[in-house]
Amino acid sequence: MVYFLLKFPVFVALTVYFRRIYFSGRERIPKNRPMIFAFNHPTAFIDSILMPTIMPYRKHIFHFITRGDHFRKPIYAWMMRQINMVPIFRAQEGYQDPRRNDKTFKHCYDVLARKKHRVMIMSEGLALNAKRLKKVKKGTAWMALGAAEDHGLEDVCIVPIGLTYENSNQIRSTIMIDVGEVIEAKDYLEDFREDRMKAVAEMTEDLTEQLRKHMIHVEQPEDEEMVDQILSINLNGRKEPFFPTLSRDRSLFSASNRIAEAVNQMNEEDKELLRERLENYQLALATAGVSDKGFSRRKRFSFGNTLLLLLGLIPFLLGFALMAWPWYVGQYIANKRIRSRYLEFYASIRLAVSLGYMLIYLIVTTVLALIFLGWWGLLIPAGLILLGYIALWYRDLWKEWRAAAEVRRLTGEQVERLELLREALLSLVIG
């Protein structure tokens, strides 16, 4: 019950936190079969709530594999189970006896046997806030092959899904979700019956390959900052509508993947040239006193957008005053609690705290409105949510309009030089 009650509020929270959610390859997800959804793991718990939130609940009910130390206290264990969390006990968290997981695996096999119920697992095991695939653990393959061989679920499959965040710790950023080719357990069963370890290793290798293909993967950690900056420059140059938040368009992922792969394949000499061009472009922007987002989207500074900002000022002020405070509370608590070495938890803490305060605020407001206004009181929380979305839209437009306004004072020669530097940079990775 709690799982279903939270689905819509969490979806709203995600569409506030992320400006755009790209979900491509959805047509690859099979229908009416036992499925294990396998992800990479860039953040603490946002990864776990994405799919259950954006997939229709009538078709998919998800059960999440999560770290067992969250279940140590009975009240936490009860809360976790209400939202379909399933514990996995790992040695690095102090659990040395692998037999503790027998119950977890049995529960997962029971889940897979139920219609519409799916298992979700973060196949890397540990979260890492980086555009890089870590070593994929063998537990996903063991679960799939165990379900097929020992529990008669021969049609079970693994659905690999790559997650790439523009910047998970930045509100109103972008996330890309790309579904890979399904991995059929039955294709490994013959080998599994002869040599279990070998079959599990082969399936894990294939899962690694699929995850690697469907996320942005930067081979060398020292290249990641440079790739991040180039990906942002490429994103800024796209014509992105304000709505809808959820899109099936794969073009951004394809372009971003080409950039990352181009850098991965470069020799050191080519990388040095790329760094030089990136630095030249950034220096030119700084000298001109503009940002790449403002320069790339300079058409946002227009009479129409100026008029919209003037007309929307009062609704924005109302929406900001009434609906922004939970997000600032979430930001404050995340800043206080999360240190730099635990960045994987920052976005999750901020989102969870903000959502909690927002739910309490809206529930109290709704109850009071019903008491004093009767059923007409339902218009109050609905109006608050609408004002909140208006404030978000206004904030996004204002930031782009202001950045674009800075570009208007540049001379034609300065604009032309920036365009040449930008094109020279992107030509090395896009062509």
N, C-alpha and C positions, 0 to 999 in steps of 0.2 A: 504493500500500500504506500509506504513512504517513498519507495522508488518511483512510483507513478506520480505521486503528488509533487515531487521535486523536479520532474522532467521539464515542465514548462518554465518555472522560475529560473532553472539553470540555463535553459535555452535563451531566455531574455538576457540573463547576465552575460552569457558568451557573446551575444550580438551587441552588447554594450562594450565589453572589453575588447573584442576584435572588430575592426572596421570591416574586414572582409574575410570570409571563410571559403576557400576554394576546395571543393570536394569532387575530385575527378576519378574516373574509372569505376564509378558505382555500378555500372552495368556488368562488371565482372563478378559481382557478389552473387552466388547461387541462390536458389530459392528452395525452401522446404527440405533442407538437409542439415545434418549435424555439422556445425562450423566452429572452428577455433580462430578468432581474430587475433593476429600477431602483429604487434607494433614495435617500432623503436621507441625510446623513452627519454625525450629531452626535458620534460618537467616532472614535478612530483605527482600531482593528481589530475591536472587538466587533461593530460593524455587519456586518462581513464574515462572522463565524463564526456569527451567529444562525441564519440560514436553513439552512445546511448541517447544523447541529446538530439543529434541531427538525423538519426534514423527513425523511421516510423515505429512507434512502440507496438503497433498491431502486428508487425512482422518480425521484430527482433526484441527479445528481452535478454539483456546482457548480465553476465555474472563475471566479476572482476577478480583476477588473482592479484593479491597484494601482500606486502610484507607482514609476517606473522607477529612482529613485536607490537604492532598496532592493536593486537587483540589481548594484550596482557591484562588490562583492567576490564572487569566484567561489563561495566557500563559502556566502554568503548567497543567491546566485542559485540554487544547487543546492537549498538548504533550501526556498526559496520555491516552486520548481517541484514539489517533493515533495508540497506541499499545494495544488497546482493554482493557484498565483498566476501572473498574467500581467502583464508590465510595460507601463505606458503612459508615454511620455516627454513631459514637459511643459516649456514654455519657462521657467516660474517655477522649475524645478529645474535650469536650466542646459542644457537640450536644445533647441537652436534649429532643428534640422533635422526637420521634421514627417515626413519619409520614414522615420524610424526606427520609426514606428508601423505602417508597412505590414505588417511581419511579425506584429505583434500582432493587427491586424485579420484577417489571413489565418488565423492560429491560431484566432481566435474564430469565424470562418466555418466552419472545420473542426469545431470543437467543436459548433456549432449543428446541423451535419449529422449528428452522432452521436446515436443513440437514448439518451434519459435524461440527456444532458449539457446543462447550462445555463450561461449566462454571467451573472455578477453584476457590476453597475457602480454606483458611487456617483455619481449624475448631477450632483451639485453640484460635484464635483471636489475641493474642499477641505473638511476637517472643521471644524465650528463647534459648540462646546458651547452650543447655544441652542435654544429652542423657536421657531425661525424658519427658513423655507425661504430659502436663498440662491438666487442666479441659477443656473438649471439649464443645464449646458453642452450643446452640440449633438452631442457625441460619441455619445450613446446613439442618437439619431435616425439619424446617419450610419451607425452599425453596423447597425441594423435595416433601413434602406432599402438599404444596400449588400448585405446578405445576401439580401434579396428580389429586387433587380433584377439584380445582377451575379453572383450565385451560385445562382440558381434556388430559393431557399428562400422562396417566396411566402407560405407559411403562417406565417412567423416573426411573433412578436408581442412586445410589451413588457408586462411585468407590473409596474405601479407599486406600490410598497410603502412606506408611511409608518412611520417609527420615532419613537416618543416615549418618552423616559426620564423617570421621576419625578425622579431625580437619579443620573446614571450614575456619579458618584464616590462614592456612598454604598452600602455593602454592605447587602444585604437590602432594597433598594428595588424599585420596580415598573417594568416596561417594557410598552409597548403597541405591537403590530405589527398594522397594518391594511392589507389588500390592496385595491387600487383596481380600477377597471374596466380590462380588457385593452385595449391599443391595438394595432390590427391594422395591420401594415405595408402590406398590400394596399390599404387605404383611401387611401393616399397615393401609390401607385405611378404613377398617371396624371399627377398633378402633378409627381412626381419626374422623369418622363421629359421633361417640358416645361421645368421650371425647378427644378433640384436644390436650390438655396439656399432657395427659397420653400417647397418641400415639407419640408425639414429644419426650417425655422423654425416651420412650422405644427405639425409633430409635436412639436417641443420645447415649444411653447406648450401643447399638449394634455397632455403629460407633466407640465409644471409645474402645470397645473390639477388633475390627478389626485393628484399628491404633496401639493399644498396642502390638498386635501380630506381626505386620509387620514393627516394628522399634526396635532399641536397646533401651530398657527402664531400667534404673537403679532406683530401688525404693527409696533408701536412698541417698540424695545428698552427704552425707559424704563418700559414697562408690565410687562416680563417678570417682575421680582421680585414685584410685586403679584399677577400671575396665578399664579405658582408657589405662593405662599402660599395663595391661594384654592383652587387645585387640591389641595393637601395637606389642607386643611380638608375639602373634599368627599370625598377618599379616606378620611380618618379616620372619616367617618360611615358608611362602607359596612360591611356585615357580611361579613367576609372569612374563609373557613376557612383553616386552616394548610396543608391539602393539597387538591387537587394543586397543584404549582407551575405547570404549563402548563394554560391555560384558553382556550376559544374564546369566552368571554363578551365581547360588544362593548359592554355597557352602560356600563362605566367610560369607554371611549373616547368614546362618544356624549355622556355627561354632561360630560366634560372639554372636548370640542370645543365644546359649547354655551357653556360658561363663557368660553373663549378668544374665540369669535366675538362673544359679548355685549360683551366689553371692546373688541374691535376696532371695533365699531359705535357705541360710546359717544362722546358729545361730551365736551369737557373738564370741563364742569360735572358731568356724571354720574360721570365718573372721579374727580373730587374727592370726591363724596359716597361713592363706593365706598371710596376710600382712608380717608376719615374713619371709616366703619363698621368697616373692617378694623382700624384703629388702636384704636378704642374696644374692640373685642372682644379684641384682643391685650393691651391695657392691663388689662382686667378679668381676663383669665387670669393675667397676671403678678401683679396685686394679690392674687388668690386663691391664688397659689402652685401652680397646676396647668397642665398642657399641654392643647392641644386634643385630642391623641390620647387622653390619659387621660380627659378629659371625655366625648369622643364614644364611647369604648369602656369606660365605667365599669362595665359589667356583667362585664368580665373579672375584676373583683375579686369572686370567688365562692368558696363552700366547695369546689366541685368542682375549680376551678383551683388553689386553695391546697393541696388534697390531692395533685393531680398534681405540683405543684412539690416537695412534701415527698418523694413517692415517687421522683421523677426526679432528686433531687439527686446521688446517688452516680453514676448513669450519666452525668449531665452533667459532673461533675468529671472523670471518666475520659475522656470524649470531648473535653472542653476541653483537658486536659493532653496528650493523645496526638495530637489532630488540628487544633488551632487554630493551632499555631506557623507553618505555612507561610503562612497568611493574614496573620499579623502581620509576617512577613518581607517579603511582597509589599507591605504597607502602608508599611513602613519604607523600602524601596527606592523606591517611588513618591513618597513624601514627600521623599526626598533628591534624586531625579532631576528631578522635574517642577516647574517654576516656574508661577506663576499664569497667565502668558500662554499656557501650553501645556496647559491643563486638558483639552483633547480627548484627550490621551494618558494621563491619570492612571489612569482605570479600566482601560484596555487593559494598561498596564504592571503594575498591581497584579494583575490577573487572570492575566496570562501568567506572571509570576514565581511567584505562589502555586501555579498549576497545575504549573509545572516542578518546584518543590520537593516538591509533593505526590506527583507521579509517581515521582520518585527515591526518596522515602521509602517509598512502597508497594511499589515494585519490590524495593528492598533488603530490606524486611521480608518480602516473599513468598519471596524466594530463601532467606533465612536460615531461615524457618519450614519450607520444604520440605526443607532440608538436615537439620534437627534433628527434625522431626516427620513427615516423609513427606507423603503427600497430605492428611493431617489438618491440615497446616500452612496449607492454603488457608482454613481457618476464621479464621485470624488477621487477614489483610487484610480479609476480609468483615466480621469483628467490628469492626475499626477504622472501616470506612466506616459501619456501622450506628451505632456510638457517635458518630461525627461528626454524623450526621443528628439523633440524639437531642439532642446538645448544641445544634444549631441551633434545633430546635423549642423546647427549654427556654429558650434565650436570648430568642427572640421572645416566648414566653409570659411570662417573667419581666419583661421590659421593659414589656409592656402591663399586667401585674398590678400592678407597682409604680406606674406612672403612674395607674392606676385607683384604687389605694389612697389616693392623695393627695386624690382627689375625695370620699372618704367623710367627711372631716372638715368639708366645707362644709355650711352651713345650707341648708334648703329654699329660702329667699329668694335665696341666692347662686346656687344651681343654676338657679332659675327665671330670674334675670337673665341668666346666661350663655346659657341656651337662647334667650331673646328676642334677645339681641345676635347670636348665631350665625345664627338664622333671618332676622333683618333684613339681615345681610350677604349670605347666600346668595340671598335673594329678589331681589336686584338682578341676579344673573347666571343664576339658574336659573328663577326665577318660582314 
